[in-house]
Amino acid sequence: CKNTHTLSLPRTFSSGCSHFPTSFSLPRSLFSWKPKEPKPAAPSAPGWKLFGKIPLRDNPPKDSRTIQQEFEAKAGPVTGPHLQSQPVRRKNLEFEPLSTTALILENRPAHLPAKSEEEAQRHKQEYDEMVAGAKRRELKEAQKKKQQLKERYRQEESIATAMVIWNNEVLPNWESMRNTRRVKDLWWQGLPPSVRGKVWSLAIGNELNITPELYEIFLSRAKEKWRSFSETSSENETEDCGASLADRESSLDLIKLDISRTFPSLYIFQKGGPYHDLLHSVLGAYTCYRPDVGYVQGMSFIAAVLILNLEEADAFIAFANLLNKPCQMAFFRVDHELMLKYFAAFEVFFDENLPRLFQHFQSNTLTPDLYLIDWIFTLYSKSLPLDVACRVWDVFCRDGEEALFRTGLGILRLYQDVLLQMDFIHIAQFLSRLPDNIPAHTLFNCIASTHMISSNRRWNQVFSALMKDGIKETDRNSSPALRS
């Protein structure tokens, strides 16, 4: 609605103010007409009242204290049995309350019945209880913050001490010290972030003998394929990378899509982020290095964790060697036979450590592939908080593939009581999206309580026995995700 000098309002006026009639007439002499030098609108346009614009105020609005002082100046000081002539308005308080909590101690206005002595005493007691409760809460919160700060200092001191040991004692003598009891115990506590990448690289190794120069070769080849992909699809170029045009298109689309979904809360791998191009380069180079494997969903999380801890070329070398491990290769190449043997070995230790939960899963026909595939594909970096996932990686680099399945059993142990109350659907949903606030110390206590020994056989022995015995046809059909 806008001011107008006409005497009849148009119909459009009703759209802004729905309760106005479409038109009405006013005497022409009611408003003065000043066509010359219209007054420009002020930058801060006045608001609207129900029946028109409110005029601009010449003076700023007054606060409540100013209004009260003006009233007392005109009417004189208010006297009465319930008020004093002192400037302090509250007679029974020694302070000015900062919230409405203390209003319970106030006397009632003059036109209402005064409080009885008993009521005033009760109000004072209630107020004292409220203040005491607030003080207890503040004290509890302060103690909690103090404990958190103390724990943080303890962790920082522990990390600093461990960092000195790793840099000065372990890393210079890696081959002779890596398997000692002292180093294994230190490893279990979590690697200091400053040495994590170096230790991971040494533990993963470089059996493929990849050099930074080789990475640059495959990276330049991948960039050339990206440039020429939309322009040509000649047979020579297709053979150059060892994959069909459809496979290349699928890999490129998957990489682009998966990068945008990699650690989205960090906002560093998405387009425009500082690590977007770096992650794209590592994944693209790998698709040309291993065209027989190509890109598989989940690889982006593994590459991203390595990029956060290593330089670009070192990250690619660790990535290629890590995916070349038997367990990772079995999953990323979707080797059904080998995957079933891993699941069968996992169930042996599942039944050994958590028999009640194992029977509950069996009765609900919940097979390991429904939750383990996602965990193994991303090495828990998608399912667990990043700091917790890095500690899982620490143990994985120390103990090998056994640590991955032991971690899975640790998660099931942590949530055993919850899972026992759920049915098939809710269990599958819960395990596919674990809580975001998993405490690292609690999870690793559960992992430590999981013993990877069954009938005096360790993981490698159980898995080797399954490799020799093979998988029965009935076992092959028991996992819905692996039926072909």
Secondary structure as the mmCIF struct_conf table of DSSP 4:
data_model
#
loop_
_struct_conf.conf_type_id
_struct_conf.id
_struct_conf.beg_label_comp_id
_struct_conf.beg_label_asym_id
_struct_conf.beg_label_seq_id
_struct_conf.end_label_comp_id
_struct_conf.end_label_asym_id
_struct_conf.end_label_seq_id
BEND BEND1 THR A 6 SER A 8
TURN_TY1_P TURN_TY1_P1 ARG A 11 THR A 12
HELX_RH_AL_P HELX_RH_AL_P1 PHE A 13 GLY A 16
BEND BEND2 CYS A 17 CYS A 17
TURN_TY1_P TURN_TY1_P2 SER A 18 HIS A 19
BEND BEND3 PHE A 20 PHE A 20
BEND BEND4 THR A 22 THR A 22
HELX_RH_3T_P HELX_RH_3T_P1 ARG A 28 LEU A 30
BEND BEND5 PHE A 31 PHE A 31
BEND BEND6 LYS A 36 GLU A 37
HELX_LH_PP_P HELX_LH_PP_P1 PRO A 38 ALA A 42
BEND BEND7 PRO A 43 SER A 44
STRN STRN1 TRP A 48 LYS A 49
TURN_TY1_P TURN_TY1_P3 LEU A 50 PHE A 51
STRN STRN2 GLY A 52 LYS A 53
HELX_LH_PP_P HELX_LH_PP_P2 ILE A 54 ARG A 57
BEND BEND8 ASP A 58 ASN A 59
HELX_LH_PP_P HELX_LH_PP_P3 PRO A 60 ASP A 63
HELX_RH_AL_P HELX_RH_AL_P2 SER A 64 ALA A 75
STRN STRN3 GLY A 80 GLY A 80
TURN_TY1_P TURN_TY1_P4 PRO A 81 HIS A 82
STRN STRN4 LEU A 83 LEU A 83
BEND BEND9 SER A 85 PRO A 87
BEND BEND10 ARG A 89 ARG A 89
TURN_TY1_P TURN_TY1_P5 LYS A 91 ASN A 92
BEND BEND11 GLU A 94 PHE A 95
BEND BEND12 LEU A 98 SER A 99
HELX_RH_3T_P HELX_RH_3T_P2 THR A 100 LEU A 105
BEND BEND13 GLU A 106 GLU A 106
HELX_LH_PP_P HELX_LH_PP_P4 ASN A 107 PRO A 109
TURN_TY1_P TURN_TY1_P6 ALA A 110 HIS A 111
BEND BEND14 LEU A 112 LEU A 112
HELX_LH_PP_P HELX_LH_PP_P5 PRO A 113 SER A 116
HELX_RH_AL_P HELX_RH_AL_P3 GLU A 117 ILE A 165
HELX_RH_PI_P HELX_RH_PI_P1 TRP A 166 VAL A 170
HELX_RH_3T_P HELX_RH_3T_P3 LEU A 171 ASN A 173
HELX_RH_AL_P HELX_RH_AL_P4 TRP A 174 MET A 177
TURN_TY1_P TURN_TY1_P7 ARG A 178 ASN A 179
BEND BEND15 THR A 180 THR A 180
HELX_RH_AL_P HELX_RH_AL_P5 ARG A 181 TRP A 188
TURN_TY1_P TURN_TY1_P8 GLN A 189 GLN A 189
HELX_RH_AL_P HELX_RH_AL_P6 PRO A 193 ILE A 204
TURN_TY1_P TURN_TY1_P9 GLU A 207 LEU A 208
HELX_RH_AL_P HELX_RH_AL_P7 PRO A 212 PHE A 229
TURN_TY1_P TURN_TY1_P10 SER A 230 GLU A 231
HELX_RH_AL_P HELX_RH_AL_P8 GLU A 235 CYS A 241
TURN_TY1_P TURN_TY1_P11 GLY A 242 GLY A 242
BEND BEND16 ALA A 243 ALA A 243
HELX_RH_AL_P HELX_RH_AL_P9 LEU A 245 SER A 260
TURN_TY1_P TURN_TY1_P12 ARG A 261 ARG A 261
BEND BEND17 THR A 262 PHE A 263
HELX_RH_3T_P HELX_RH_3T_P4 PRO A 264 LEU A 266
BEND BEND18 ILE A 268 GLN A 270
TURN_TY1_P TURN_TY1_P13 LYS A 271 GLY A 272
BEND BEND19 GLY A 273 GLY A 273
TURN_TY1_P TURN_TY1_P14 PRO A 274 TYR A 275
HELX_RH_AL_P HELX_RH_AL_P10 HIS A 276 TYR A 289
TURN_TY1_P TURN_TY1_P15 PRO A 291 VAL A 293
TURN_TY1_P TURN_TY1_P16 GLN A 297 GLY A 298
HELX_RH_AL_P HELX_RH_AL_P11 MET A 299 ASN A 309
BEND BEND20 LEU A 310 LEU A 310
HELX_RH_AL_P HELX_RH_AL_P12 GLU A 312 LEU A 323
TURN_TY1_P TURN_TY1_P17 ASN A 324 ASN A 324
BEND BEND21 LYS A 325 LYS A 325
HELX_RH_AL_P HELX_RH_AL_P13 PRO A 326 PHE A 332
TURN_TY1_P TURN_TY1_P18 ARG A 333 VAL A 334
HELX_RH_AL_P HELX_RH_AL_P14 HIS A 336 ASN A 353
HELX_RH_AL_P HELX_RH_AL_P15 PRO A 355 SER A 363
TURN_TY1_P TURN_TY1_P19 ASN A 364 THR A 365
TURN_TY1_P TURN_TY1_P20 PRO A 368 PRO A 368
HELX_RH_AL_P HELX_RH_AL_P16 ASP A 369 PHE A 377
TURN_TY1_P TURN_TY1_P21 THR A 378 SER A 383
BEND BEND22 LEU A 384 LEU A 384
HELX_RH_AL_P HELX_RH_AL_P17 LEU A 386 ASP A 399
TURN_TY1_P TURN_TY1_P22 GLY A 400 GLY A 400
HELX_RH_AL_P HELX_RH_AL_P18 GLU A 401 LEU A 414
TURN_TY1_P TURN_TY1_P23 TYR A 415 TYR A 415
HELX_RH_AL_P HELX_RH_AL_P19 GLN A 416 LEU A 419
TURN_TY1_P TURN_TY1_P24 LEU A 420 GLN A 421
HELX_RH_AL_P HELX_RH_AL_P20 PHE A 424 SER A 432
BEND BEND23 ARG A 433 ARG A 433
TURN_TY1_P TURN_TY1_P25 ASP A 436 ASN A 437
HELX_RH_AL_P HELX_RH_AL_P21 ALA A 440 ALA A 448
TURN_TY1_P TURN_TY1_P26 SER A 449 SER A 449
STRN STRN5 ILE A 453 SER A 454
TURN_TY1_P TURN_TY1_P27 SER A 455 ASN A 456
STRN STRN6 ARG A 457 ARG A 458
HELX_RH_AL_P HELX_RH_AL_P22 TRP A 459 ASP A 469
HELX_RH_AL_P HELX_RH_AL_P23 GLU A 473 ARG A 476
TURN_TY1_P TURN_TY1_P28 ASN A 477 SER A 478
HELX_RH_3T_P HELX_RH_3T_P5 PRO A 480 LEU A 482
#
